Amino acid sequence: MEAFAALKMLTEEMHSAAVATIGDGGRPQIRIIDMMLCDQGGVYFLTAKGKDFYFQLMQQKYVAISAVKGKKSLSLRGWVRCIGQQKLEEIFEKNAYMQQIYPQGTSSALQVFCLYKAEGEYFDISNPSCVVRDSFFIGDVVHKVKSYVIGSSCTGCKSCYNVCPQKCIDVSSVPAVIDQNNCLHCGNCKTACPYGAVTLQDMIV
């Protein structure tokens, strides 16, 4: 999936997302934040300078974001930066409800943040028997994803295929090949393989 298409889905179709930072005592803290705007530079959201969320963003400069609509979900993990009130006017124009939350002259406390460098994942279970998984990346990050891979010690015994919920393993060749776009990452194939041919690897995509 192209990054900009994913960000448009996030801002226009899903809009509200769970955003995680590290709170007091090193514990994760999650809140629902509206994703206001996106462009080729990333995705934009805002918060007020008086909130714990603001201070956490300024200190940690990193977030995890998850959003869902229907049977489709998006998750991102990456770096954020504060851009002050840049794009605030554009955000208010595109998200008219913000003008009622912060009427004229009261928006001075708001600060805009940009998620500018991140790795993301798209997951669609609209057709449960054929799930769709895809990765996307924003900015200058290594395009790396974890994937189950079948290696040269495969004998073609089909043990992996027999326990695969999605039947997304092509056993017509040896070694067998996992279709990464349909894999659930359940790990059944790795557990079932009697030859240790299945490994979980970081793959450059």
Secondary structure, 3 states (H helix, E strand, C coil): CCHHHHHHHHHHHHCEEEEEEECHHHCEEEEEEECCEEECCEEEEEEECCCHHHHHHHHHCEEEEEEEECCEEEEEEEEEEECCCCCHHHHHHHCCCHHHHCCCCCHHHEEEEEEEEEEEEEEECCCCCCCEEEEEEECCCCCEEEEEEECCCCCCCCHHHHHCCCCCEECCCCCCEECCCCCCCCCHHHHHCCCCCEEEEEEEC
